[in-house]
Structures are given as C-alpha cells and as structure tokens.
C-alpha cells in the first residue's frame, strides 16, 4: 500500500479499524460513546525522535503491525478518500500479536 503521507519524528500513520456501532444486545451507539482506545494497522512510521544525545531513537513498531492507541491522542486526516490517523509513538499502548 503506497501511503501519500510521510510522518515526522516519532509519529506513526495508521488506518483505524471501524468501531462497532452496535452493542451485543443490539443497541446502536452514537459516535461519541464508542469505546476508546482503538485498534489500527500501521501503514507508515517516522524516523524516530531525537534524544538528548542528538541521536535518533528508533520507533518500536513497523509497517503492518496491528496496534492499540489512545482514542483521544491522535489527528485524523483524509487524503484521496482514505482516512489516516497520525499518532505519536508515546500514545501507542500495545502491539497485537
């Protein structure tokens, strides 16, 4: 997948998985009530942030990883009809195995 966006520093670009809009009991949830954090697939990573010693700190996730990130700690952008999410590596909680 060619991604038309290149993240800087410790930012990661992900494509979020659609959140469930209906509970197991059949109730529909408004957008504001959907659970956070969210799952997504990494499609691009930045070079890493610069440490105190002026060396780049490598990002610990890679393209193709499925991750869990904070629901309110991101920026959403739409490019060429695709919704991308930019999230700092600090706000990625886990990699799904």
Buried (B, 14 or more C-beta within 10 A) or exposed (E): EEBEBEBEBBBBBBBBEEBEEEEEEEEEEEEEEEEEBBBBBBBBBBBBBEEEEEEEBEBEBEEEBBBBBBBEBBEEEEEEEEEBBBBBBEBBEEEEE
